[in-house]
Amino acid sequence: MITGTDLYHVMTAVVPLYVAMILAYGSVKWWKIFTPDQCSGINRFVALFAVPLLSFHFISINNPFEMNLRFIAADTLQKIIVLVVLGMWAKVSRRGSLEW
């Protein structure tokens, strides 16, 4: 059963992310603080520096021997299923493309 404490922990983890996304959207669309060119530069910085460094940090502090093997197996299985479905889609589709 989901308790109020569980809901509180989820909300404290999720709400700051959504607030940041809403502020970022508003700073471009409503308040015109950033131009599209500046957004492109910010996106490039995040893709080339911030995400790889953050990923390295989380991977380096993780102990793989303490991870739940059933979780790893389920994650691997769902990724394989998605790859197979996308492969079949590309094969069966008229255009044969994975472009949306």
DSSP file (Angstrom, degrees, kcal/mol; ACC not computed):
  #  RESIDUE AA STRUCTURE BP1 BP2  ACC     N-H-->O    O-->H-N    N-H-->O    O-->H-N    TCO  KAPPA ALPHA  PHI   PSI    X-CA   Y-CA   Z-CA
    1    1 A M              0   0    0      0, 0.0     2,-0.5     0, 0.0     0, 0.0   0.000 360.0 360.0 360.0 140.5    0.0    0.0    0.0
    2    2 A I        -     0   0    0      4,-0.1     2,-0.2     3,-0.0     0, 0.0  -0.718 360.0-158.1 -84.6 124.4    1.2    3.5   -0.8
    3    3 A T     >  -     0   0    0     -2,-0.5     4,-2.0     1,-0.1     5,-0.2  -0.467  31.3-105.8 -96.9 171.0    1.5    5.6    2.3
    4    4 A G  H  > S+     0   0    0      1,-0.2     4,-2.3     2,-0.2     5,-0.1   0.841 121.2  56.1 -63.5 -33.8    1.5    9.3    2.7
    5    5 A T  H  > S+     0   0    0      2,-0.2     4,-2.4     1,-0.2    -1,-0.2   0.901 105.9  50.5 -65.4 -40.9    5.2    9.2    3.4
    6    6 A D  H  > S+     0   0    0      2,-0.2     4,-2.2     1,-0.2    -2,-0.2   0.929 111.3  47.9 -61.7 -45.3    5.9    7.4    0.1
    7    7 A L  H  X S+     0   0    0     -4,-2.0     4,-2.6     1,-0.2    -2,-0.2   0.896 110.1  53.0 -61.8 -40.5    3.8   10.0   -1.7
    8    8 A Y  H  X S+     0   0    0     -4,-2.3     4,-2.5     1,-0.2    -1,-0.2   0.917 108.7  49.3 -61.4 -44.1    5.7   12.8    0.1
    9    9 A H  H  X S+     0   0    0     -4,-2.4     4,-1.1     2,-0.2    -1,-0.2   0.899 112.4  47.8 -64.1 -40.3    9.1   11.3   -1.0
   10   10 A V  H  X S+     0   0    0     -4,-2.2     4,-2.1     1,-0.2     3,-0.4   0.933 113.0  48.1 -65.2 -45.2    8.0   11.0   -4.6
   11   11 A M  H  X S+     0   0    0     -4,-2.6     4,-2.6     1,-0.2    -2,-0.2   0.890 108.4  53.4 -65.1 -39.4    6.7   14.6   -4.6
   12   12 A T  H  < S+     0   0    0     -4,-2.5    -1,-0.2     1,-0.2    -2,-0.2   0.764 114.2  44.2 -68.0 -22.1    9.8   16.0   -3.1
   13   13 A A  H  < S+     0   0    0     -4,-1.1     4,-0.4    -3,-0.4    -2,-0.2   0.819 122.2  35.2 -85.9 -33.1   11.9   14.3   -5.8
   14   14 A V  H >X S+     0   0    0     -4,-2.1     4,-1.9     2,-0.1     3,-0.5   0.857 103.8  65.6 -93.3 -39.3    9.6   15.2   -8.7
   15   15 A V  H 3X S+     0   0    0     -4,-2.6     4,-2.6     1,-0.2     5,-0.2   0.890  98.6  53.1 -58.5 -45.1    8.3   18.7   -8.0
   16   16 A P  H 3> S+     0   0    0      0, 0.0     4,-2.1     0, 0.0    -1,-0.2   0.874 108.9  51.6 -59.7 -33.8   11.6   20.6   -8.2
   17   17 A L  H <> S+     0   0    0     -3,-0.5     4,-2.1    -4,-0.4    -2,-0.2   0.926 112.1  44.8 -66.9 -43.7   12.3   19.1  -11.6
   18   18 A Y  H  X S+     0   0    0     -4,-1.9     4,-2.5     2,-0.2     5,-0.2   0.869 111.2  53.3 -69.6 -35.7    8.9   20.2  -13.0
   19   19 A V  H  X S+     0   0    0     -4,-2.6     4,-2.5    -5,-0.2    -1,-0.2   0.928 109.8  48.7 -62.8 -43.5    9.3   23.6  -11.4
   20   20 A A  H  X S+     0   0    0     -4,-2.1     4,-2.3    -5,-0.2    -2,-0.2   0.903 111.9  49.0 -62.9 -40.8   12.7   24.0  -13.2
   21   21 A M  H  X S+     0   0    0     -4,-2.1     4,-2.5     2,-0.2    -2,-0.2   0.899 111.5  48.7 -66.8 -39.7   11.2   22.9  -16.5
   22   22 A I  H  X S+     0   0    0     -4,-2.5     4,-2.7     2,-0.2    -2,-0.2   0.908 112.2  48.8 -66.3 -41.2    8.2   25.3  -16.2
   23   23 A L  H  X S+     0   0    0     -4,-2.5     4,-2.2     2,-0.2    -2,-0.2   0.899 111.6  49.7 -64.5 -39.8   10.6   28.2  -15.4
   24   24 A A  H  X S+     0   0    0     -4,-2.3     4,-0.9     2,-0.2    -2,-0.2   0.924 112.5  47.3 -64.3 -43.7   12.8   27.2  -18.3
   25   25 A Y  H >X S+     0   0    0     -4,-2.5     4,-2.9     1,-0.2     3,-0.7   0.931 113.6  48.0 -61.9 -45.7    9.8   27.1  -20.7
   26   26 A G  H 3X>S+     0   0    0     -4,-2.7     5,-3.0     1,-0.2     4,-0.9   0.847 104.4  59.8 -64.9 -34.4    8.5   30.4  -19.3
   27   27 A S  H 3<5S+     0   0    0     -4,-2.2     6,-2.9     3,-0.2     7,-1.4   0.756 117.2  32.3 -67.7 -22.0   11.9   32.1  -19.7
   28   28 A V  H <<5S+     0   0    0     -4,-0.9    -2,-0.2    -3,-0.7    -1,-0.2   0.863 129.9  29.8 -96.8 -48.4   11.9   31.4  -23.4
   29   29 A K  H  <5S+     0   0    0     -4,-2.9    -3,-0.2    -5,-0.2    -2,-0.1   0.913 130.9  22.8 -83.8 -45.2    8.2   31.6  -24.4
   30   30 A W  T  <5S+     0   0    0     -4,-0.9    -3,-0.2    -5,-0.4    -4,-0.1   0.909 132.4  29.0 -93.2 -46.4    6.6   34.1  -22.0
   31   31 A W  S   <S-     0   0    0     -5,-3.0    -4,-0.2     3,-0.0    -3,-0.1   0.571  87.0-140.0 -97.6  -9.2    9.3   36.3  -20.7
   32   32 A K        +     0   0    0     -6,-0.5    -4,-0.2    -4,-0.1    -5,-0.1   0.859  51.9 143.0  54.2  41.5   11.7   36.2  -23.7
   33   33 A I        +     0   0    0     -6,-2.9     2,-0.4    -7,-0.2    -5,-0.2   0.883  64.9  38.7 -76.0 -39.7   14.8   36.0  -21.4
   34   34 A F  S    S-     0   0    0     -7,-1.4    -1,-0.1     4,-0.0    -2,-0.1  -0.879  76.8-138.9-114.0 144.8   16.6   33.7  -23.8
   35   35 A T     >  -     0   0    0     -2,-0.4     4,-2.2     1,-0.1     5,-0.2  -0.538  33.0-105.8 -89.6 164.2   16.7   33.6  -27.6
   36   36 A P  H  > S+     0   0    0      0, 0.0     4,-2.0     0, 0.0     5,-0.1   0.854 122.0  55.5 -58.8 -33.9   16.5   30.4  -29.5
   37   37 A D  H  > S+     0   0    0      2,-0.2     4,-1.9     1,-0.2     5,-0.1   0.906 107.6  48.2 -65.3 -40.3   20.3   30.7  -30.3
   38   38 A Q  H  > S+     0   0    0      1,-0.2     4,-2.4     2,-0.2    -1,-0.2   0.888 109.6  53.0 -66.3 -38.0   21.1   30.9  -26.6
   39   39 A C  H  X S+     0   0    0     -4,-2.2     4,-2.7     1,-0.2    -1,-0.2   0.886 106.4  53.5 -63.3 -38.2   18.9   27.9  -26.0
   40   40 A S  H  X S+     0   0    0     -4,-2.0     4,-2.1     2,-0.2    -1,-0.2   0.905 109.5  48.2 -62.5 -41.4   20.8   26.0  -28.6
   41   41 A G  H  X S+     0   0    0     -4,-1.9     4,-2.2     2,-0.2    -2,-0.2   0.897 111.7  49.1 -65.6 -40.5   24.1   26.9  -26.8
   42   42 A I  H  X S+     0   0    0     -4,-2.4     4,-2.5     2,-0.2    -2,-0.2   0.919 111.0  50.4 -64.5 -43.3   22.7   25.8  -23.5
   43   43 A N  H  X S+     0   0    0     -4,-2.7     4,-2.5     1,-0.2    -2,-0.2   0.895 110.0  50.3 -61.5 -40.1   21.5   22.5  -25.0
   44   44 A R  H  X S+     0   0    0     -4,-2.1     4,-2.5     2,-0.2     5,-0.3   0.914 110.4  49.6 -65.3 -42.5   24.9   21.9  -26.5
   45   45 A F  H  X>S+     0   0    0     -4,-2.2     4,-2.7     2,-0.2     5,-1.4   0.930 112.7  47.2 -60.3 -45.8   26.6   22.5  -23.1
   46   46 A V  I  <>S+     0   0    0     -4,-2.5     5,-2.6     3,-0.2    -2,-0.2   0.920 114.9  46.0 -63.3 -43.4   24.2   20.2  -21.3
   47   47 A A  I  <5S+     0   0    0     -4,-2.5    -1,-0.2    -5,-0.2    -2,-0.2   0.868 121.5  36.0 -68.7 -36.6   24.7   17.4  -24.0
   48   48 A L  I  <5S+     0   0    0     -4,-2.5    -2,-0.2    -5,-0.2    -1,-0.2   0.788 135.9   7.1 -90.3 -28.4   28.5   17.7  -24.2
   49   49 A F  I  X5S+     0   0    0     -4,-2.7     4,-2.1    -5,-0.3     5,-0.2   0.776 121.2  48.1-120.4 -54.9   29.5   18.4  -20.6
   50   50 A A  I  ><S+     0   0    0     -5,-1.4     4,-2.5     1,-0.2     5,-0.2   0.936 112.9  43.3 -66.1 -50.8   26.7   18.3  -17.9
   51   51 A V  H  ><S+     0   0    0     -5,-2.6     4,-2.8     1,-0.2     5,-0.2   0.929 115.2  48.0 -65.9 -46.0   25.0   15.0  -18.7
   52   52 A P  H  > S+     0   0    0      0, 0.0     4,-2.5     0, 0.0    -1,-0.2   0.917 114.9  46.2 -61.1 -40.2   28.3   13.0  -19.2
   53   53 A L  H  X S+     0   0    0     -4,-2.1     4,-2.2     2,-0.2    -2,-0.2   0.909 114.1  47.5 -68.5 -40.1   29.8   14.3  -16.0
   54   54 A L  H  X S+     0   0    0     -4,-2.5     4,-2.3    -5,-0.2    -1,-0.2   0.909 112.7  49.7 -65.6 -41.3   26.7   13.7  -14.0
   55   55 A S  H  X S+     0   0    0     -4,-2.8     4,-2.5    -5,-0.2     5,-0.2   0.923 110.4  50.2 -62.4 -44.1   26.4   10.2  -15.5
   56   56 A F  H  X S+     0   0    0     -4,-2.5     4,-2.6    -5,-0.2    -1,-0.2   0.905 109.2  52.6 -60.4 -41.4   30.0    9.5  -14.6
   57   57 A H  H  X S+     0   0    0     -4,-2.2     4,-1.5     1,-0.2    -2,-0.2   0.943 112.3  43.5 -60.6 -48.6   29.5   10.7  -11.1
   58   58 A F  H  X S+     0   0    0     -4,-2.3     4,-0.6     1,-0.2    -1,-0.2   0.886 115.7  48.2 -67.1 -37.7   26.5    8.4  -10.5
   59   59 A I  H >< S+     0   0    0     -4,-2.5     3,-0.6     1,-0.2    -1,-0.2   0.888 109.9  52.7 -68.5 -37.9   28.2    5.4  -12.1
   60   60 A S  H 3< S+     0   0    0     -4,-2.6    -1,-0.2     1,-0.2    -2,-0.2   0.802 111.6  44.4 -71.2 -28.2   31.4    5.9  -10.1
   61   61 A I  H 3< S+     0   0    0     -4,-1.5     2,-0.3    -5,-0.2    -1,-0.2   0.500  93.9 100.5 -92.6  -2.4   29.6    6.0   -6.7
   62   62 A N    <<  -     0   0    0     -3,-0.6     3,-0.1    -4,-0.6     5,-0.0  -0.653  62.5-149.1 -85.9 135.6   27.4    3.0   -7.6
   63   63 A N    >   -     0   0    0     -2,-0.3     3,-1.7     1,-0.1     4,-0.3  -0.903   4.9-161.9-101.3 108.2   28.4   -0.4   -6.2
   64   64 A P  G >  S+     0   0    0      0, 0.0     3,-0.9     0, 0.0    -1,-0.1   0.740  86.3  64.3 -65.3 -21.0   27.1   -3.0   -8.8
   65   65 A F  G 3  S+     0   0    0      1,-0.2     4,-0.1    -3,-0.1    -3,-0.0   0.644 100.8  51.5 -76.8 -13.1   27.3   -5.8   -6.2
   66   66 A E  G <  S+     0   0    0     -3,-1.7    -1,-0.2     2,-0.1     2,-0.1   0.398  88.0 109.0 -99.2   1.1   24.6   -4.2   -4.1
   67   67 A M  S <  S-     0   0    0     -3,-0.9     2,-0.6    -4,-0.3     3,-0.1  -0.449  80.2-104.6 -80.0 152.9   22.2   -3.8   -7.0
   68   68 A N     >  -     0   0    0      1,-0.2     4,-2.0    -2,-0.1     5,-0.2  -0.657  24.7-154.8 -77.3 118.1   19.0   -5.9   -7.3
   69   69 A L  H  > S+     0   0    0     -2,-0.6     4,-2.6     1,-0.2     5,-0.2   0.841  93.1  55.8 -66.9 -33.3   19.6   -8.5  -10.0
   70   70 A R  H  > S+     0   0    0      2,-0.2     4,-2.5     1,-0.2    -1,-0.2   0.889 107.5  50.0 -65.1 -37.4   15.9   -8.9  -10.8
   71   71 A F  H  > S+     0   0    0      2,-0.2     4,-2.6     1,-0.2    -2,-0.2   0.927 111.5  47.7 -64.8 -44.9   15.8   -5.1  -11.5
   72   72 A I  H  X S+     0   0    0     -4,-2.0     4,-2.5     2,-0.2    -2,-0.2   0.914 113.1  48.7 -62.5 -42.9   18.8   -5.3  -13.8
   73   73 A A  H  X S+     0   0    0     -4,-2.6     4,-2.6     2,-0.2    -2,-0.2   0.915 112.3  47.9 -64.1 -43.0   17.3   -8.3  -15.6
   74   74 A A  H  X S+     0   0    0     -4,-2.5     4,-2.4     2,-0.2    -2,-0.2   0.905 112.4  49.3 -64.7 -41.0   13.9   -6.6  -16.0
   75   75 A D  H  X S+     0   0    0     -4,-2.6     4,-1.8     2,-0.2    -2,-0.2   0.920 112.9  47.0 -63.6 -44.1   15.6   -3.4  -17.3
   76   76 A T  H  X S+     0   0    0     -4,-2.5     4,-2.2     1,-0.2    -2,-0.2   0.916 112.0  51.0 -63.4 -43.5   17.6   -5.4  -19.8
   77   77 A L  H  X S+     0   0    0     -4,-2.6     4,-2.4     1,-0.2    -2,-0.2   0.913 109.2  49.2 -62.4 -44.0   14.6   -7.4  -20.9
   78   78 A Q  H  X S+     0   0    0     -4,-2.4     4,-2.1     1,-0.2    -1,-0.2   0.863 110.8  50.9 -67.0 -33.0   12.5   -4.3  -21.5
   79   79 A K  H  X S+     0   0    0     -4,-1.8     4,-2.2     2,-0.2    -1,-0.2   0.896 110.3  49.0 -69.2 -38.7   15.3   -2.7  -23.5
   80   80 A I  H  X S+     0   0    0     -4,-2.2     4,-2.4     2,-0.2    -2,-0.2   0.912 110.5  51.3 -64.8 -41.6   15.6   -5.8  -25.7
   81   81 A I  H  X S+     0   0    0     -4,-2.4     4,-2.6     1,-0.2    -2,-0.2   0.919 110.0  49.1 -61.6 -43.7   11.9   -5.8  -26.3
   82   82 A V  H  X S+     0   0    0     -4,-2.1     4,-2.7     1,-0.2     5,-0.2   0.913 111.1  50.0 -63.1 -42.3   11.9   -2.2  -27.3
   83   83 A L  H  X S+     0   0    0     -4,-2.2     4,-2.4     2,-0.2    -1,-0.2   0.908 111.6  48.2 -62.7 -41.5   14.8   -2.8  -29.7
   84   84 A V  H  X S+     0   0    0     -4,-2.4     4,-2.6     2,-0.2    -2,-0.2   0.925 112.3  48.6 -64.8 -44.0   13.0   -5.8  -31.3
   85   85 A V  H  X S+     0   0    0     -4,-2.6     4,-2.5     2,-0.2    -2,-0.2   0.920 112.8  47.7 -62.8 -43.8    9.7   -3.9  -31.7
   86   86 A L  H  X S+     0   0    0     -4,-2.7     4,-2.5     2,-0.2    -1,-0.2   0.894 111.6  51.1 -64.5 -38.4   11.6   -0.9  -33.3
   87   87 A G  H  X S+     0   0    0     -4,-2.4     4,-1.8    -5,-0.2    -2,-0.2   0.912 111.6  46.6 -63.3 -42.6   13.4   -3.3  -35.6
   88   88 A M  H  X S+     0   0    0     -4,-2.6     4,-2.8     2,-0.2     5,-0.3   0.889 110.9  53.1 -66.1 -38.0   10.1   -4.9  -36.6
   89   89 A W  H  X S+     0   0    0     -4,-2.5     4,-2.7     1,-0.2     7,-0.2   0.930 109.9  47.5 -61.4 -45.6    8.6   -1.5  -37.1
   90   90 A A  H  < S+     0   0    0     -4,-2.5    -1,-0.2     1,-0.2    -2,-0.2   0.853 115.2  46.7 -64.5 -34.0   11.4   -0.5  -39.4
   91   91 A K  H  < S+     0   0    0     -4,-1.8    -2,-0.2    -5,-0.2    -1,-0.2   0.892 120.2  36.3 -74.9 -40.1   11.1   -3.8  -41.3
   92   92 A V  H  < S+     0   0    0     -4,-2.8    -2,-0.2    -5,-0.1    -3,-0.2   0.781  94.2 100.9 -85.9 -29.0    7.3   -3.7  -41.7
   93   93 A S  S  < S-     0   0    0     -4,-2.7     5,-0.0    -5,-0.3    -4,-0.0  -0.208  75.4-128.3 -61.3 146.9    6.9    0.0  -42.2
   94   94 A R  S    S+     0   0    0      1,-0.2    -1,-0.1     2,-0.1    -4,-0.0   0.914 110.5  40.0 -60.0 -44.6    6.3    1.3  -45.8
   95   95 A R  S    S-     0   0    0      2,-0.1    -1,-0.2     1,-0.0     3,-0.1   0.739  96.8-141.2 -80.2 -22.5    9.1    3.9  -45.4
   96   96 A G        +     0   0    0      1,-0.2     2,-0.3    -7,-0.2    -6,-0.1   0.837  58.8 124.1  66.1  32.5   11.4    1.6  -43.5
   97   97 A S        -     0   0    0     -8,-0.1    -1,-0.2     2,-0.1    -2,-0.1  -0.917  61.5-148.2-127.8 150.7   12.5    4.5  -41.3
   98   98 A L        +     0   0    0     -2,-0.3     2,-0.2    -3,-0.1    -1,-0.1   0.292  62.2 122.0 -96.2   7.9   12.5    5.1  -37.6
   99   99 A E              0   0    0      1,-0.1    -2,-0.1     0, 0.0     0, 0.0  -0.496 360.0 360.0 -70.4 139.5   11.9    8.8  -38.1
  100  100 A W              0   0    0     -2,-0.2    -1,-0.1     0, 0.0    -2,-0.0   0.456 360.0 360.0 -83.3 360.0    8.8   10.1  -36.3
